[in-house]
Amino acid sequence: MRYSSAQFTHTGAVRDHNEDAYVAFPEDGLWVVADGMGGHQAGEVASRLICDTVCSERQRHGSSMSVDDLEQAIYLANQRIRKYGDEQLPGATLGSTMVALKITDDRYNILWIGDSRAYLLRESRLQRLSKDHSQVADLVEQGVLSEEEAESHPLANVITRALGVETNPAIDSVEGKVLPGDRFLLCTDGISREFEREELEQFLMEEPIDDINQALRHAALVKGCRDNITSIIVQVESPMRLTGLADNAKDSTFPLGQWNF
């Protein structure tokens, strides 16, 4: 299978700096989104260390980088965040949420910690693949809150897990089969808190994915988003779409790997 992706990160409508970061390597079936926390310097450093570490490990392993290699890269990033905090910012809060997608052959793996999310659009229906590590998510699981109440709860942004906080962080994962036409969304909570699932579903059913990202960014800014916003949309190309791309030279190339902070 082949994949294309469209991605952006933006400071948002209120913040004066961006603590989000991402990496995108569609040629390797690898994408990561990170959302730093801990203030101006600390948050930016934490998310950047995650992306830098994934990039360096990907360079070391090349196209053979496996899901296990990705997981080890995330644990290595955790060590680097903690080391930086101990040496450069003693006493400061330093950490980052993270969500990653790795596609190998016809299987996808999602790894995450915190409240950065992964969604899958399949047959015009959007489902959330990740489960937030947050106080309100725990309350939903306990039956105290509904999913709708959780989205607008005052404690919605209080997370219970993040990279850089513990020596051995608990990273969750889920896997499944990839089908032609699948569309994945990885995003920080700056996006997921601004839009209901039904709204995201409507966005993701549009074409092409670059326009979807532009529309997401514009709509979030119009809403006055109070947080940084970052989105990666991954398209699993269907055979029909690949045939169309082959007939059009200007559309036959896929974006090279990139990272952004």
Secondary structure, DSSP 8 states (H G I E B T S, - for coil): --EEEEEEEE--SS-SS--EEEEEEGGGTEEEEEEEESHHHHHHHHHHHHHHHHHHHHHHHGGG--HHHHHHHHHHHHHHHHHHHHHHSTTS--EEEEEEEEEETTEEEEEEESS-EEEEEETTEEEE-----BHHHHHHHTTSS-HHHHHT-TTTT-BS--BTTSSS---EEEEEE--TT-EEEEE-HHHHTTS-HHHHHHHHTSS-HHHHHHHHHHHHHHTT-SS-EEEEEEEE--HHHHHHHHT-GGGS-----EEE-
